Amino acid sequence: MTTKIVADDSGGRASRLYRQGNEWFCSTSLKSDIAIEVEGTLFHLHKFPLISKCGKIARIIKGLQDAKDDVHTLLNGCPAGSDGFLIAARFCYENKVMLKPENILLVYLVADFLEMTEEYSEDNLLMQAESFIHRVILRSWNDCILALQNSQNYILEAENLAIVQKCLNAVSQMACLDPSLVRKPILYGSLQSPGGSILWNGINTGARINSSLSDWWFEDISVLSFPVFKKFIETINMRGIRSLNLSGALMFYTMKHFPGLDRWQNRQGARRVGSLSIDSAAVDQKILIESIVELLPENKGKSYCRFLLGLLRLAMILGVDWSCRDSLERKIGMQLELVTLDRFFIPNFSDSDHLYDTDCIERIIRNFLSFHSPKITPFSASSSYPVIPRSSTILDKATKLIDDYLAEVASDVNLKPEKMQSLLEVFPEYLRKLDDGIYRALDIYFKEHPQLQENEREKLCRVINFRKLSTDACIHASQNESLPLRAVLQVLFSEQQQLRSTLSKLNLITHNEDNMTATANEIAGEFIQREGWVSVARENQYLRVDMERMQSKVRELENHFMIIKKYMGRFSRRSISR
């Protein structure tokens, strides 16, 4: 087997350490008197260089009874395994190590693990690493990011070290400053000209990096592994950073590590589970989603709301735990008025035949109601209904969204009457100015489900407050054959009550000479309008009755024709037989 000489990183000359197979040797005339095994790799070294700098190795050798003879020991828990121990071994023999942002935290971890302190040697490795971190790393945004980025493979060993927290503190502090005072963006790196313009293939494009935006650090931070990224978010959050920037960083990080999330932010992703790869890494994705949701602040905004809806779809696909889904639904519910209809359709990923997950939508609506319930006065003195603050458009936008959603899901032929009724009742009727949206949804539902029994239709129609239907809706309902007869009668009765109320107002005004003429004209106009459509409604009812009678007569004539035709057939057969 050939011997491989490994180049020394510190000076470029041949190193005293070389590798042969899975073992490391030192090219000196002295025989090795200690063999240290690290994760299956064997290092044949000498005691003195090691114990003069490594406190941990010194204690191991001192604890062995046969320390005077050749020693073979197993070293467990060394950061980065054999690669990490190789750094320390070279320093023990060469007294030099190349320190740079990419390896500084690993060097510090190894030196701390092996106890390479000033107690055993002056200017030992731990002191050199710590000095380099304070002099170079903590003063540079780029170097801090590179150091943290390259620590992701051993972050579990490094997370409890104070030096890692110092790097996170430095980065979080710089993220709150003007980027022009901090660094050149890692995003562009060498693609930036000395004048600050962006280069493409060495050509000055003339475009400049906008350094005044508060989101300049999102791209750089997104290269970190999630354990490091999570610690950064927790650190910068304690500094009191704006929640808008915090949510922006989390959105950027999530979109980068889940590039298919855009598909799940709109209706086009419905029920196409196969378009998102779910393999053995799905468990890690599930844990990542759950961890990201824990960090999300309670912000409000259209883009943030759209992101939350896409994240909820993805969370349902990956099967996250209930607390994660509940957190997302609560954050969406608190800003329901910002949701657009095309984003509100949550595909049903269960074994049910329903196209959409209506249970999820019900929970979101309940969260919206619980969040806005303190803004609704419980009862007024003159009415049994709560008083709605008309100055606010939040309830109006939410009502329109829910009504439009009901109209869309009503066309689902697999939607059961119980589910439809639950959807209709989840948003209280007293919060609606008009019930036209409920009527429209039921009209669609009845036409798409012609097999419904009369009692099922009547039960669904109980949700409608016919007194809150507009004039156009009343006219349509009075002619709607899909509605049960009881519902049509309720429409006519409700309108008759309103007509009487209008007449009483008109009579009151005619007996009061001090009232304004404009008010009288207004109510008179209302009376004329209602009288007009009531007449139309009654005429339509008469026409329906006449049509039914005519159809009955046609059926009778058809029966008579069939009987005559039957007798004529018998008569013709008899004539032929004669």
KOLPA-624168 format. One record per residue (C-alpha): x, y, z. Coordinates in steps of 0.2 Angstrom, whole numbers. Layout:
<sites>
+-------+-------+-------+
!    c1 !    c2 !    c3 !
+-------+-------+-------+
!     X !     Y !     Z !
...
+-------+-------+-------+
</sites>
This chain:
<sites>
+-------+-------+-------+
!    c1 !    c2 !    c3 !
+-------+-------+-------+
!     0 !     0 !     0 !
!     7 !    17 !    -5 !
!    10 !    30 !     8 !
!     0 !    47 !     6 !
!     9 !    63 !    13 !
!    -4 !    76 !    18 !
!     0 !    94 !    14 !
!     1 !   106 !    29 !
!   -12 !   119 !    28 !
!    -1 !   131 !    38 !
!    14 !   133 !    28 !
!    13 !   123 !    12 !
!    27 !   111 !    16 !
!    25 !    92 !    19 !
!    17 !    88 !    35 !
!    25 !    77 !    48 !
!     8 !    68 !    49 !
!     3 !    56 !    34 !
!   -11 !    44 !    31 !
!    -9 !    26 !    27 !
!   -26 !    18 !    24 !
!   -37 !    21 !    39 !
!   -22 !    26 !    50 !
!   -11 !    41 !    53 !
!     7 !    41 !    57 !
!    21 !    54 !    61 !
!    36 !    54 !    50 !
!    49 !    55 !    64 !
!    63 !    43 !    69 !
!    55 !    40 !    86 !
!    43 !    26 !    88 !
!    25 !    29 !    92 !
!    21 !    26 !   110 !
!     2 !    30 !   110 !
!   -12 !    25 !    98 !
!   -28 !    35 !    99 !
!   -43 !    29 !    90 !
!   -56 !    42 !    85 !
!   -72 !    35 !    76 !
!   -63 !    20 !    69 !
!   -47 !    30 !    63 !
!   -31 !    26 !    72 !
!   -18 !    39 !    76 !
!     0 !    33 !    80 !
!     7 !    47 !    89 !
!    19 !    52 !   104 !
!    14 !    56 !   122 !
!    25 !    71 !   125 !
!    18 !    83 !   111 !
!     1 !    78 !   116 !
!     1 !    80 !   135 !
!    11 !    96 !   134 !
!    -4 !   104 !   125 !
!   -20 !    94 !   128 !
!   -26 !    92 !   146 !
!   -39 !    79 !   142 !
!   -25 !    68 !   134 !
!   -14 !    71 !   149 !
!   -27 !    65 !   161 !
!   -31 !    49 !   151 !
!   -13 !    44 !   150 !
!   -11 !    48 !   169 !
!   -26 !    37 !   173 !
!   -19 !    22 !   164 !
!    -8 !    10 !   175 !
!     3 !     5 !   160 !
!     7 !    23 !   155 !
!    25 !    19 !   154 !
!    22 !     6 !   140 !
!    13 !     9 !   123 !
!    -4 !    16 !   126 !
!   -20 !    12 !   115 !
!   -35 !    23 !   120 !
!   -52 !    27 !   113 !
!   -57 !    45 !   112 !
!   -76 !    47 !   111 !
!   -85 !    64 !   108 !
!   -72 !    73 !    98 !
!   -80 !    87 !    88 !
!   -80 !    83 !    69 !
!   -73 !    66 !    74 !
!   -56 !    61 !    66 !
!   -55 !    77 !    56 !
!   -57 !    88 !    72 !
!   -43 !    78 !    81 !
!   -32 !    80 !    66 !
!   -32 !    99 !    68 !
!   -26 !    97 !    86 !
!   -13 !    84 !    82 !
!    -5 !    95 !    69 !
!    -5 !   110 !    81 !
!     4 !    99 !    94 !
!    17 !    94 !    82 !
!    18 !   110 !    71 !
!    12 !   123 !    84 !
!     3 !   131 !    69 !
!   -15 !   131 !    62 !
!   -23 !   140 !    48 !
!   -37 !   150 !    56 !
!   -51 !   156 !    45 !
!   -70 !   159 !    46 !
!   -74 !   143 !    38 !
!   -65 !   133 !    52 !
!   -64 !   144 !    67 !
!   -78 !   137 !    77 !
!   -72 !   119 !    74 !
!   -55 !   124 !    80 !
!   -62 !   132 !    95 !
!   -73 !   117 !    99 !
!   -59 !   104 !    97 !
!   -47 !   115 !   108 !
!   -61 !   117 !   121 !
!   -65 !    98 !   120 !
!   -46 !    93 !   122 !
!   -43 !   107 !   136 !
!   -29 !   115 !   126 !
!   -28 !   130 !   138 !
!   -14 !   141 !   144 !
!   -13 !   130 !   159 !
!    -3 !   117 !   149 !
!     5 !   128 !   136 !
!     8 !   146 !   133 !
!    -2 !   153 !   118 !
!   -11 !   137 !   116 !
!   -24 !   133 !   103 !
!   -39 !   138 !   113 !
!   -32 !   156 !   116 !
!   -27 !   158 !    98 !
!   -45 !   153 !    92 !
!   -53 !   164 !   105 !
!   -42 !   179 !   100 !
!   -45 !   177 !    82 !
!   -64 !   176 !    85 !
!   -64 !   193 !    94 !
!   -51 !   202 !    83 !
!   -58 !   196 !    66 !
!   -75 !   186 !    66 !
!   -85 !   197 !    78 !
!   -81 !   213 !    68 !
!   -87 !   207 !    51 !
!  -104 !   202 !    45 !
!   -98 !   191 !    32 !
!   -86 !   182 !    43 !
!   -99 !   179 !    56 !
!  -111 !   172 !    43 !
!   -97 !   160 !    36 !
!   -92 !   154 !    53 !
!  -110 !   150 !    59 !
!  -114 !   142 !    42 !
!   -99 !   130 !    43 !
!  -103 !   126 !    61 !
!  -120 !   117 !    56 !
!  -112 !   100 !    56 !
!  -108 !   101 !    74 !
!  -120 !   114 !    81 !
!  -126 !   102 !    94 !
!  -109 !   102 !   102 !
!  -107 !   121 !    99 !
!  -124 !   127 !   105 !
!  -119 !   128 !   123 !
!  -103 !   137 !   121 !
!  -103 !   156 !   125 !
!   -92 !   160 !   109 !
!  -106 !   154 !    98 !
!  -119 !   165 !   107 !
!  -106 !   179 !   105 !
!  -107 !   177 !    86 !
!  -126 !   176 !    86 !
!  -126 !   192 !    96 !
!  -114 !   201 !    84 !
!  -125 !   196 !    69 !
!  -141 !   201 !    77 !
!  -134 !   218 !    82 !
!  -128 !   221 !    64 !
!  -144 !   215 !    57 !
!  -152 !   230 !    65 !
!  -140 !   243 !    58 !
!  -138 !   251 !    41 !
!  -131 !   238 !    29 !
!  -119 !   251 !    21 !
!  -111 !   252 !    38 !
!  -110 !   233 !    40 !
!  -104 !   223 !    25 !
!  -104 !   219 !     7 !
!  -118 !   207 !     3 !
!  -114 !   189 !     3 !
!  -127 !   187 !   -10 !
!  -116 !   196 !   -23 !
!   -99 !   194 !   -16 !
!   -86 !   196 !   -30 !
!  -100 !   200 !   -42 !
!   -99 !   218 !   -35 !
!   -88 !   231 !   -43 !
!   -77 !   243 !   -33 !
!   -90 !   257 !   -37 !
!  -104 !   246 !   -29 !
!  -113 !   241 !   -45 !
!  -118 !   223 !   -49 !
!  -107 !   214 !   -61 !
!  -113 !   201 !   -74 !
!   -99 !   191 !   -82 !
!   -87 !   204 !   -77 !
!   -98 !   218 !   -86 !
!  -104 !   233 !   -76 !
!  -123 !   232 !   -76 !
!  -125 !   249 !   -69 !
!  -137 !   242 !   -56 !
!  -134 !   246 !   -38 !
!  -138 !   236 !   -22 !
!  -151 !   244 !   -12 !
!  -144 !   245 !     5 !
!  -158 !   255 !    13 !
!  -170 !   241 !    15 !
!  -173 !   233 !    31 !
!  -173 !   216 !    24 !
!  -155 !   216 !    17 !
!  -150 !   202 !    28 !
!  -164 !   189 !    24 !
!  -154 !   181 !    10 !
!  -138 !   179 !    20 !
!  -146 !   172 !    35 !
!  -156 !   159 !    25 !
!  -140 !   149 !    21 !
!  -139 !   144 !    40 !
!  -145 !   127 !    46 !
!  -161 !   128 !    55 !
!  -154 !   125 !    73 !
!  -142 !   140 !    70 !
!  -156 !   150 !    61 !
!  -168 !   147 !    76 !
!  -155 !   153 !    88 !
!  -152 !   169 !    78 !
!  -171 !   172 !    77 !
!  -173 !   170 !    96 !
!  -158 !   181 !    99 !
!  -163 !   195 !    87 !
!  -181 !   194 !    94 !
!  -174 !   198 !   111 !
!  -166 !   214 !   104 !
!  -184 !   220 !   100 !
!  -183 !   219 !    81 !
!  -199 !   224 !    72 !
!  -211 !   209 !    71 !
!  -213 !   214 !    52 !
!  -194 !   210 !    49 !
!  -195 !   195 !    60 !
!  -209 !   187 !    50 !
!  -201 !   193 !    34 !
!  -185 !   183 !    38 !
!  -195 !   168 !    43 !
!  -205 !   169 !    26 !
!  -189 !   170 !    16 !
!  -181 !   156 !    25 !
!  -196 !   145 !    23 !
!  -199 !   149 !     4 !
!  -180 !   145 !     1 !
!  -181 !   128 !    10 !
!  -198 !   124 !     3 !
!  -197 !   130 !   -15 !
!  -214 !   121 !   -19 !
!  -223 !   132 !    -6 !
!  -229 !   144 !   -20 !
!  -240 !   130 !   -27 !
!  -249 !   128 !   -11 !
!  -253 !   146 !    -9 !
!  -266 !   146 !   -22 !
!  -281 !   135 !   -27 !
!  -271 !   127 !   -41 !
!  -263 !   115 !   -28 !
!  -279 !   107 !   -23 !
!  -278 !    88 !   -20 !
!  -262 !    86 !   -31 !
!  -252 !    79 !   -17 !
!  -241 !    70 !   -29 !
!  -233 !    86 !   -35 !
!  -224 !    88 !   -19 !
!  -211 !    75 !   -15 !
!  -215 !    65 !     1 !
!  -200 !    53 !     4 !
!  -190 !    48 !    18 !
!  -185 !    66 !    21 !
!  -204 !    70 !    25 !
!  -201 !    67 !    43 !
!  -187 !    80 !    44 !
!  -198 !    92 !    34 !
!  -212 !    90 !    46 !
!  -201 !    94 !    61 !
!  -194 !   109 !    51 !
!  -212 !   116 !    48 !
!  -217 !   113 !    66 !
!  -202 !   122 !    72 !
!  -204 !   137 !    60 !
!  -223 !   139 !    66 !
!  -217 !   140 !    84 !
!  -206 !   155 !    79 !
!  -220 !   164 !    69 !
!  -226 !   181 !    76 !
!  -244 !   186 !    76 !
!  -243 !   199 !    62 !
!  -256 !   205 !    50 !
!  -253 !   208 !    32 !
!  -259 !   201 !    15 !
!  -243 !   193 !    10 !
!  -241 !   186 !    27 !
!  -258 !   179 !    27 !
!  -256 !   172 !    10 !
!  -240 !   164 !    17 !
!  -249 !   156 !    32 !
!  -262 !   148 !    21 !
!  -249 !   140 !    10 !
!  -240 !   134 !    25 !
!  -256 !   127 !    32 !
!  -258 !   117 !    16 !
!  -241 !   110 !    17 !
!  -242 !   106 !    36 !
!  -258 !    96 !    32 !
!  -249 !    86 !    19 !
!  -235 !    82 !    30 !
!  -246 !    78 !    44 !
!  -240 !    90 !    58 !
!  -246 !    89 !    75 !
!  -262 !    97 !    81 !
!  -254 !   111 !    90 !
!  -245 !   117 !    74 !
!  -261 !   117 !    64 !
!  -271 !   126 !    78 !
!  -257 !   139 !    79 !
!  -258 !   142 !    60 !
!  -277 !   142 !    60 !
!  -277 !   155 !    74 !
!  -265 !   166 !    65 !
!  -276 !   166 !    49 !
!  -292 !   168 !    59 !
!  -286 !   184 !    67 !
!  -284 !   192 !    49 !
!  -298 !   184 !    40 !
!  -303 !   200 !    32 !
!  -287 !   200 !    22 !
!  -289 !   183 !    15 !
!  -294 !   182 !    -4 !
!  -306 !   169 !   -10 !
!  -294 !   160 !   -21 !
!  -282 !   157 !    -6 !
!  -296 !   152 !     5 !
!  -299 !   135 !    -3 !
!  -291 !   122 !     8 !
!  -290 !   105 !    -1 !
!  -296 !    90 !     8 !
!  -281 !    78 !    10 !
!  -291 !    65 !    20 !
!  -300 !    50 !    13 !
!  -316 !    59 !    13 !
!  -325 !    63 !    -4 !
!  -327 !    81 !    -1 !
!  -316 !    92 !   -12 !
!  -312 !   105 !     2 !
!  -308 !   104 !    21 !
!  -323 !   113 !    27 !
!  -319 !   108 !    45 !
!  -303 !   118 !    44 !
!  -312 !   133 !    37 !
!  -325 !   132 !    52 !
!  -311 !   133 !    64 !
!  -303 !   148 !    56 !
!  -320 !   157 !    56 !
!  -322 !   153 !    75 !
!  -305 !   160 !    78 !
!  -310 !   176 !    69 !
!  -325 !   177 !    79 !
!  -316 !   174 !    96 !
!  -303 !   187 !    91 !
!  -316 !   201 !    86 !
!  -329 !   197 !    99 !
!  -323 !   210 !   112 !
!  -327 !   223 !    98 !
!  -345 !   218 !    97 !
!  -357 !   225 !   110 !
!  -366 !   210 !   118 !
!  -384 !   218 !   118 !
!  -393 !   234 !   115 !
!  -408 !   240 !   124 !
!  -420 !   240 !   110 !
!  -415 !   224 !   101 !
!  -411 !   206 !   105 !
!  -397 !   206 !    93 !
!  -379 !   212 !    97 !
!  -374 !   229 !    90 !
!  -362 !   228 !    76 !
!  -349 !   243 !    74 !
!  -354 !   249 !    57 !
!  -339 !   260 !    55 !
!  -328 !   245 !    54 !
!  -327 !   236 !    37 !
!  -318 !   221 !    45 !
!  -334 !   211 !    47 !
!  -341 !   216 !    30 !
!  -326 !   210 !    21 !
!  -326 !   194 !    32 !
!  -345 !   191 !    28 !
!  -342 !   193 !     9 !
!  -327 !   181 !     9 !
!  -338 !   168 !    19 !
!  -353 !   170 !     8 !
!  -342 !   168 !    -8 !
!  -334 !   153 !    -1 !
!  -351 !   145 !     3 !
!  -357 !   148 !   -15 !
!  -341 !   139 !   -21 !
!  -342 !   124 !   -10 !
!  -360 !   122 !   -13 !
!  -357 !   115 !   -30 !
!  -348 !   100 !   -22 !
!  -359 !    86 !   -26 !
!  -352 !    76 !   -12 !
!  -355 !    89 !     2 !
!  -367 !    82 !    14 !
!  -382 !    92 !    20 !
!  -375 !    91 !    38 !
!  -359 !    99 !    33 !
!  -367 !   112 !    23 !
!  -378 !   117 !    37 !
!  -363 !   117 !    49 !
!  -354 !   129 !    37 !
!  -370 !   140 !    36 !
!  -372 !   141 !    55 !
!  -354 !   144 !    60 !
!  -355 !   163 !    56 !
!  -369 !   170 !    67 !
!  -384 !   177 !    57 !
!  -384 !   193 !    68 !
!  -367 !   198 !    61 !
!  -374 !   199 !    43 !
!  -382 !   215 !    36 !
!  -391 !   204 !    23 !
!  -394 !   186 !    20 !
!  -392 !   186 !     1 !
!  -376 !   176 !     2 !
!  -384 !   162 !    12 !
!  -398 !   162 !     0 !
!  -387 !   161 !   -15 !
!  -377 !   147 !    -8 !
!  -392 !   137 !    -4 !
!  -399 !   140 !   -21 !
!  -383 !   133 !   -29 !
!  -383 !   118 !   -17 !
!  -401 !   113 !   -20 !
!  -398 !   114 !   -39 !
!  -382 !   103 !   -37 !
!  -391 !    91 !   -25 !
!  -408 !    88 !   -33 !
!  -410 !    71 !   -23 !
!  -413 !    81 !    -7 !
!  -429 !    77 !     2 !
!  -441 !    91 !     6 !
!  -438 !    90 !    25 !
!  -419 !    92 !    22 !
!  -422 !   107 !    11 !
!  -433 !   115 !    24 !
!  -420 !   112 !    38 !
!  -407 !   120 !    28 !
!  -418 !   135 !    24 !
!  -421 !   138 !    43 !
!  -404 !   147 !    43 !
!  -410 !   161 !    32 !
!  -418 !   176 !    40 !
!  -430 !   181 !    26 !
!  -433 !   198 !    34 !
!  -415 !   202 !    29 !
!  -416 !   197 !    11 !
!  -415 !   211 !    -2 !
!  -429 !   215 !   -14 !
!  -420 !   206 !   -29 !
!  -417 !   191 !   -18 !
!  -435 !   191 !   -13 !
!  -441 !   192 !   -31 !
!  -430 !   177 !   -35 !
!  -435 !   167 !   -20 !
!  -453 !   169 !   -24 !
!  -450 !   161 !   -41 !
!  -437 !   148 !   -36 !
!  -444 !   130 !   -38 !
!  -429 !   123 !   -29 !
!  -435 !   131 !   -13 !
!  -447 !   121 !    -2 !
!  -465 !   128 !    -2 !
!  -463 !   133 !    17 !
!  -448 !   144 !    12 !
!  -458 !   153 !    -2 !
!  -472 !   156 !    10 !
!  -460 !   163 !    23 !
!  -453 !   175 !    10 !
!  -471 !   181 !     5 !
!  -476 !   183 !    23 !
!  -460 !   192 !    28 !
!  -462 !   204 !    14 !
!  -480 !   207 !    19 !
!  -475 !   211 !    36 !
!  -462 !   224 !    29 !
!  -476 !   231 !    18 !
!  -487 !   234 !    32 !
!  -473 !   242 !    42 !
!  -470 !   254 !    27 !
!  -489 !   258 !    26 !
!  -489 !   262 !    44 !
!  -475 !   274 !    42 !
!  -483 !   282 !    28 !
!  -499 !   285 !    37 !
!  -490 !   292 !    52 !
!  -481 !   305 !    41 !
!  -497 !   310 !    32 !
!  -505 !   314 !    49 !
!  -490 !   324 !    54 !
!  -489 !   340 !    44 !
!  -472 !   345 !    52 !
!  -463 !   331 !    44 !
!  -452 !   334 !    29 !
!  -459 !   331 !    11 !
!  -443 !   322 !     6 !
!  -445 !   309 !    19 !
!  -463 !   306 !    14 !
!  -457 !   304 !    -4 !
!  -444 !   292 !     1 !
!  -455 !   280 !    10 !
!  -468 !   282 !    -3 !
!  -455 !   276 !   -16 !
!  -451 !   262 !    -5 !
!  -469 !   257 !    -4 !
!  -471 !   258 !   -23 !
!  -456 !   248 !   -25 !
!  -461 !   234 !   -13 !
!  -479 !   235 !   -20 !
!  -472 !   232 !   -37 !
!  -462 !   217 !   -34 !
!  -476 !   209 !   -23 !
!  -488 !   211 !   -37 !
!  -475 !   203 !   -49 !
!  -472 !   189 !   -36 !
!  -491 !   186 !   -35 !
!  -492 !   185 !   -54 !
!  -478 !   173 !   -55 !
!  -487 !   162 !   -42 !
!  -503 !   163 !   -52 !
!  -494 !   159 !   -68 !
!  -486 !   144 !   -59 !
!  -503 !   137 !   -54 !
!  -510 !   140 !   -72 !
!  -495 !   131 !   -79 !
!  -497 !   116 !   -68 !
!  -516 !   115 !   -73 !
!  -511 !   116 !   -91 !
!  -498 !   102 !   -89 !
!  -511 !    92 !   -81 !
!  -523 !    94 !   -95 !
!  -510 !    89 !  -108 !
!  -506 !    73 !   -98 !
!  -525 !    69 !   -98 !
!  -526 !    72 !  -117 !
!  -510 !    61 !  -120 !
!  -518 !    47 !  -110 !
!  -534 !    48 !  -121 !
!  -524 !    48 !  -136 !
!  -515 !    32 !  -131 !
!  -532 !    24 !  -127 !
!  -539 !    28 !  -144 !
!  -523 !    22 !  -153 !
!  -524 !     6 !  -144 !
!  -542 !     3 !  -149 !
!  -538 !     8 !  -167 !
!  -524 !    -5 !  -167 !
!  -536 !   -19 !  -162 !
!  -549 !   -14 !  -175 !
!  -536 !   -15 !  -189 !
!  -530 !   -32 !  -184 !
!  -548 !   -39 !  -184 !
!  -550 !   -32 !  -201 !
!  -535 !   -40 !  -208 !
!  -540 !   -57 !  -200 !
!  -557 !   -56 !  -209 !
+-------+-------+-------+
</sites>
